[in-house]
Amino acid sequence: MSEVRVIPGLSFLFPGQGSQKIGMGTDWAEAFPVARAVFDEADEVLGFSVSRLCWEGPEEELQLTANLQPAIVTTSVAMLRVLEERGVQASSVAGHSLGEYSALVAARSLSLADALRLVRRRGELMQEAVPVGVGAMAAILSLTADEVAAIADEASNEDELCRLANLNSPDQTVVAGHRSAVERAIELAQGRGARRALMLPVSAPFHSPLMEPARVGLTPMLEETSFADPIIPVICNADASPVTTGVAARDALIRQIDSPVRWVESIEYLAGPGGAERYAEVGPGSVLTGLVRKILGVRPSGMGKPEGLDDLVSELCGSTEE
């Protein structure tokens, strides 16, 4: 492996749920032994073939939250290891929801094995926290976060709540809560000029107060897990600010479970004075690439195909040299 060098002004971004597809990571595992080794380790740690789920499905099994979370982390870290093998290390990292675990692996704060065990249990607890059909999430487009927050408050009552869950871009905010309250929020948003307001195909109201049982359930496991001080700043979802110690990284993951994902503020922090100039989405899909383009007006690099690795490395290093 080449010596890993921190590239000033480069930030890695790691995706969460919603970025998956059958076949993810297959070409990278076939082309690079270091990527294949990540899938092999994941299979051993988890005690089932997460690699098979990533590469072959079936989709209904992959989509189960307890499977999907470790599958995305595995694929993201496999791609990360290829970049590291080429000597590329970002100077900062961030991850969207689940992606914060991949970011902590990239920052050497959390081992891959520990991250996989944690997200497997995280997925189980998040699914168990609210009975299927009781909770829901909806995306509201073209209204500001403040406008959506007011709608969520209005849609809530003493028995049913609706809260901001993901502040994804200036014109895309996700709410979560009891299904009836979320349905009322959709109607209110449509009546107030939202370009779109639609229910999301998810199985639980993630990042809402209804996830408190999952936070309580995962906290002991997080507290028993070893977290090293990150070697580079990790921008956490809960605060949209960097964690620089292992203790802070663990605390951020605890609070993240039932707190909103402050993605807009996280990216704005990264882009602040002396911050990131280039971004790369390291993982399956291109969800974060679209969000960053809306937030900053710049397009991050994507992993693409293995045959484009040389060009990608040159692009990330800010050089056209081979």
LOTOR-426708 format. One record per residue: residue in three letters; x, y, z of N, C-alpha, C in turn. Coordinates in pm, whole numbers, plus 50000, padded with zeros to 5 digits. Layout:
// residues N
alaXYZXYZXYZ/...
//
This chain:
// residues 322
met500844988050000500005000050000500885012550000/ser500525022349918501255034949915501075042250047/glu502025050850077501895058950197500675067950184/val499815067650284498605075850280498975090150315/arg498585099350230498885113350254497585121150261/val497485129950359496305138250371496325148850261/ile495255149850186495175159450076494445171850128/pro495135183150141494465195250191493285198950102/gly492185203050165491025207750091490145196950033/leu490435184150066489635173050014488785167150126/ser487495165850100486585159850197485885147650137/phe485865136750212485115124850173483735125350237/leu482715121950159481335121550206480795107350190/phe480155102150295479715088350295478195087650303/pro477565080250212476095079950204475465070850309/gly474155072650327473365064350415472315056550338/gln471265052550406470215044750342469575052750228/gly469225045650123468665052050005469635052149889/ser470905048849916471925048849810472165034949754/gln471475024949806471775011149772471205006849638/lys471814996649582471274989649466471914975849460/ile471214966349403471764952949386472994953949294/gly474064947449333475294947849255476314957749308/met475954965149412476874975649460478164969449513/gly479264975349466480594971149509481164959249435/thr480364952949349480834940749281482084943349198/asp482054953749115483184956349025484434960249103/trp484264967249215485424970949296486024958749364/ala485194949849414485704937749478486414928649377/glu485914928349254486534920149151487864926049104/ala487964939249106489154945849052490264947649154/phe489904948449284490904952049385490804942649505/pro491854934949531491864926049647491594933249779/val492034945549792491824952849917490344955549940/ala489594957449831488144959049844487474945849875/arg487904935249809487344921949836487574918049981/ala488724921950036489034918550175488034924850272/val487514936650238486524943150323485234934950325/phe484794930350209483594922050203483804908850277/asp484974902950264485264890450335485224892750486/glu485814903750532485794906750675484364908950724/ala483564915950645482174918450685481404905450699/asp481594896250604480914883250611481284876050740/glu482564876550775483034869450894482514876051022/val482574889251028482144896451148480664894651173/leu479864895551066478404895451080477824881451087/gly478584871451041478094857751048477104854250939/phe476984862450837476184859350719476794866350599/ser476374862650481477024867850360476424881250318/val476914891850381476484905150338476974908050197/ser478104902050159478604903850022477604898549921/arg477014886949949476014881449858474814890749846/leu474364896349959473234905549955473564917849870/cys474774923049884475164934849806475204931849657/trp475764920349625476044917349485474874910549412/glu474064902649486473044894549421471634896649476/gly471524902449594470214903749658469834890849729/pro468534887749743467394894449681467114908149743/glu466464916649664466254930349706465444931349835/glu464424922949850463604923849971464404920650096/glu465434912350083466284909150197467304920250222/leu467844925750114468774936950129468104948850192/gln466834951350158466124963150205465804962850354/leu465894951350418465674950850561466714959450631/thr466264968450716467164978450774468384972350842/ala468174961250913469284954950984470334949150888/asn469934945950765470874941350663471444952950583/leu470574962450553470964973350465472044982150526/gln471944984650656472924993650717474354988050709/pro474604975550749475964970450731476354968650584/ala475384966250497475714964650354476274977650297/ile475664988850331476145001650278477485005450338/val477655003150468478945005950531480034997350467/thr479754984550445480744975750383481144980750245/thr480184984250164480484988950028481275001950031/ser480885011050118481585023850128483025022050171/val483245013750272484615011650321485455004150220/ala484844995150144485594988250038486144998349937/met485305007949898485755018149804486795027149869/leu486595030349996487575038450070488945031850071/arg488965018750095490255011650102491015012249971/val490285012649859490955013849730491655027349719/leu490975037949761491585051149759492785051749853/glu492635045949971493755045850066494945038250010/glu494675027349939495755019649879496515027949777/arg495805037349715496465046449620497055058749689/gly497035058749822497685069349898496865081749920/val495545080849903494695092649913493945092650046/gln494085103350122493355105150249492785119150252/ala491495120350274490855133550284491335140750410/ser491165153750410491525161750528490335163850621/ser489135159550577487945159850660486945149950602/val485995145650686484985136150640483645139450704/ala482585134950637481235135950693480425124650633/gly479415120350706478535109850656477095113150687/his476225109750594474805112750611474155101550690/ser473725104350814473065094550899473965082350917/leu473555070850864474365058750870475805061250824/gly475975070050727477295072950672478285078450772/glu477795083350887478715088350989479595077151044/tyr479085064751043479895053451086481045050950987/ser480755051450859481805050050757482825061350771/ala482355073350799483255084750815484195082550933/leu483705076851041484555074351157485565063251130/val485195053551045486175043551002487275050350920/ala486885059250831487865066450748488805074850833/ala488305080150944489105088751032489865080751136/arg489835067351125490565058451216490055059351360/ser488835063951378488255064651512487585051551551/leu487055044451451486255032451473486765021551379/ser486945009551430487354998551343486194994151255/leu486514988251142485464983351053484614972851124/ala485244963851196484494953251264483504959051365/asp483974968651443483084974951542481964982651474/ala482284989751366481264997251293480184987951241/leu480574976451187479614966951133478714961251242/arg479304957551354478494952251464477514962751515/leu477964975251523477104985951572475944988751478/val476224989751348475134993351256474164981751235/arg474654969551250473724958151245472714959251359/arg473214961851480472324963251595471504976051585/arg472094986551535471374999151516470164997051426/gly470354989751316469254987051226468144979151293/glu468534969051371467534961151442466724969651539/leu467424977851616466754986051717465874996851655/met466315002551544465515012951479464225007051423/gln464324994751373463114988351321462164984351433/glu462724980051546461914975751660461294987451736/ala461844999451722461415010751805459955014551783/val459495013051659458135017151623457515005951539/pro456335001151575455694990651495455514995051350/val455684985551259455514988651116454114994351091/gly454065005451019452805011850988452445023251080/val453085023851198452775034551294453505047551258/gly454745046151213455545057951180455715059651030/ala456205071450991456415074250849457375085950835/met457875087850713458715099250678458215104950545/ala458375117950528457975124250403458985134950364/ala459235136150236460115146650183459265158250133/ile459665170150169458945182250127459925190950050/leu459565194349926460465201549837459985215749813/ser460955224649806460805238749766460335247949878/leu460125242849998459875251450113461125251850199/thr461295262750274462465263850360462315254750482/ala463435252150547463395243850667462525250250775/asp462575263350786461735270250886460245268450853/glu459915269250725458525267250685458075252950713/val458955243350687458605229450712458485226750862/ala459355233050942459275231451087457925236451139/ala457465247651087456175253051129455035243651089/ile455135237950970454125228350925454125215951014/ala455315210951048455415199151133454775201651270/asp455015213551325454405216951454452875217251443/glu452395223051335450955224151315450315210351294/ala451045201351233450515187951205450515178951329/ser451225182951432451325174951553450185178051649/asn449895168551736448945170951845449455163651969/glu448625162752072449075156852197449465142152182/asp448865135352088449085120952073449975117151955/glu450105125951859450855122851737451805134351705/leu453055130851680454045141251653454605140151513/cys455065151451464455785152451337456935162251360/arg458145158451323459315166751348460245166651226/leu461115176651218462155176551116463075164751141/ala463445157651033464315146051045465615147750967/asn465515152250842466705154250758466625167950692/leu467605176450718467705189250648468725187050537/asn468245182250423469105176850319469705187250226/ser468895197050189469355207750100468455219850125/pro468795231450069467965243250096466505241450057/asp466215232549962464825230749920464325216449938/gln465025208650023464565194950051464715191950200/thr463575190850266463545187950409462645175950431/val463095166850515462335154750545461775155650686/val460505151750701459875151150832459615136550866/ala459475133950997459215120451044458365120951169/gly457635110151192456805109351311455705099151294/his454615101151367453465092351352452875094151211/arg452435083251151451965083651012450865094050991/ser449885094551080448785103951061449275118351064/ala450215121351153450755134851161451565138251036/val452315128450986453095130750864452155132850746/glu451055125550741450085127650633449475141550640/arg449215146350762448705160050775449755170150730/ala451015167550760452075176650716452155177250564/ile451965166050498451975165850352450855174650297/glu449665173450353448535181550307448795196350331/leu449325199650446449625213650476450675219150381/ala451715211150354452785215750265452265217950124/gln451415208850077450845210549944450005223249936/gly449305226350044448485238350046449275251250057/arg450555249950091451385261950107452465263250001/gly452235256149890453085258549774454265249349756/ala454325238349832455425229049812455375223249671/arg456525222749605456565217049470456205202249473/arg456685195349576456305181349597456305178749747/ala455425170049790455395165349928454945150949922/leu455835141749951455525127749927456075118850037/met455335108250065455765098350162456975090850109/leu457925087750195459125080350156458945065450184/pro459525057050100459385042550118460345037150223/val460145040950347460995036350457460105029350559/ser460755021650646460005013050737459855018750877/ala460445030350903460375036051038460635051151030/pro460205058751132460405073251135461775077051190/phe462805074851110464185077051154464425091651192/his465355093451286465805106751329464665115351384/ser463705108851446462635116051515462635111751661/pro461905118851747461825114651888461285100451907/leu460585095051807460085081451818461215071151817/met462425075351783463575066451784464265066051921/glu463685072252021464305072052155464585057852204/pro463665048152187463985034552232465235028952165/ala465455032352039466655027651970467905034152029/arg467815046952060468955053752123469285047352258/val468255045252338468465039052470469045025052454/gly468545017552356469015003852336470445002952286/leu470855012252200472195011552141473265017752231/thr472865026552321473835033752403474805024652478/pro474335013952546475295005352615476344999252522/met475924995052404476864989152308477874999552261/leu477405011652236478325022452197479315025452309/glu478825025452432479705028652545480755017752568/glu480455005552527481404994552543482394993752427/thr482145001252321482995000852202484125010952213/ser485305006952167486475015752172486445025752056/phe486565038452090486665049251991487995056352011/ala488815056651907490065064351911489785078751871/asp490705087651903490575101351856490745101451704/pro489825107651630489955107851483491245114751439/ile491835109851331493055116151280492745128351195/ile491495129751153491025141551080489645145051134/pro489195157451117487875161251170486745153551104/val485785149551186484565142951139483395152151173/ile482695156851070481575165851093480355157351129/cys479845159051249478775150251296477405155851260/asn476445146951242475085150551200474355158751305/ala474515155051431473705161051537473995175851558/asp475275179651539475685193351568476165201051446/ala476405194051335476985200251216478305207151249/ser479095200751335480395205951375481335194151395/pro482655196551398483595185451401483715178951538/val483865165751537484295158651656485765155351637/thr486555157351742487995155351732488525145851839/thr487625140451921488015130452021487115118352009/gly487595106952056486795094852054485555096152141/val485695102852254484555104752344483455112752274/ala483845123352204482865131752133482245124052017/ala483035115751950482505107851838481425098251886/arg481685091651997480695082352053479415089952094/asp479565100952162478415108852206477575113552088/ala478245117551979477525122251861476685111051800/leu477215098751799476455087551745475245084151832/ile475395085751962474255083352052473145093352022/arg473505106052015472505116551996471925116451856/gln472685111451761472255111551620470975103551597/ile470765092951675469695083451645468315089951645/asp468075098851742466745105151748466835120351731/ser467875124951662468055139151631468045141351480/pro467705153251433467725155851289469135155051231/val469195150951105470455151151029470625165150971/arg471575172551022471765186550982472785187050867/trp472365181850752473285180150641473655193350574/val472705202250557473015215150496474085222350576/glu473895223150707474865229950792476215222650794/ser476175209450785477415201850784478255205150661/ile477605205550546478325208750422478785223350424/glu477965232150474478375246150483479565247750577/tyr479595239850683480765240350773482015235750698/leu481905224550626483055219550551483575229850452/ala482665237350392483045246950289483465260550346/gly483505261850477483845274450541485295278450517/pro485705289850572487075294850551488125284450584/gly489035282250490490095272550510489645258150503/gly488425255850457487855242450456487995235350323/ala487015226850294487085218250175486925226250046/glu487695222249946487585227849811487115217349712/arg487325204649746486915193349661486225183049749/tyr485245176149690484455166349762484365153649680/ala484325142349748484125129549681483115121549760/glu482115116249690481145107349752481705093249744/val482035087749858482695074649865481675064449913/gly481115057049819480075047349850479185045349731/pro478165037049747477255034449635476355046349606/gly475985048049481475025058349445475615072349436/ser474705082049416475125095949401474155105349470/val473495100649575472525108949647473185121549702/leu474335119949767474995131449830475555141049726/thr475955135849612476445144449505475375154549466/gly474125149849451473025158849417472745168949526/leu472815164649652472535173849763473615184549774/val474865180649761475945190549771475875200549657/arg475485195849539475345205049426474275215649456/lys473205211449524472145221049559472585230549669/ile473425225849760473855233949874474935243949833/leu475935239149759477115247449730477235251649584/gly476485245049495476635248049354477855241449292/val478465231749360479605224349306479235209549301/arg479855202349210479555188149195480695179849249/pro480455171849353481515163049403481895152349302/ser483075146749320483475135149242482745122949295/gly482565113149208481985100449248482965089149221/met482715077549281483645066549262483605061049120/gly482455061749055482385057148917482745042548903/lys483505039448799483905025748771485395023948801/pro485825011748834487245009548866488205013948756/glu487785012748630488695016648521488975031548518/gly488175039448590488425053848597489195058148720/leu489785048548792490445051748920491605061548904/asp492435059648801493595068548785493155083048768/asp492145085248686491635098748666491035104148795/leu490335095648869489725100048994490795104149095/val491845096249108492905099449203493565112649167/ser493835114849039494415127548995493485139149026/glu492195137049004491205147549031491145150649181/leu491145140449265491045142749409492295149249466/cys493425146149406494685151849454494945165749398/gly494035170349311494195183649255495305184549155/ser495535173349084496625172748988496165165348865/thr496725168848752496445161648626497575152048593/glu498565151048683499685142148658499265127648681/glu499875118648608499605104448627500365099548750/
//
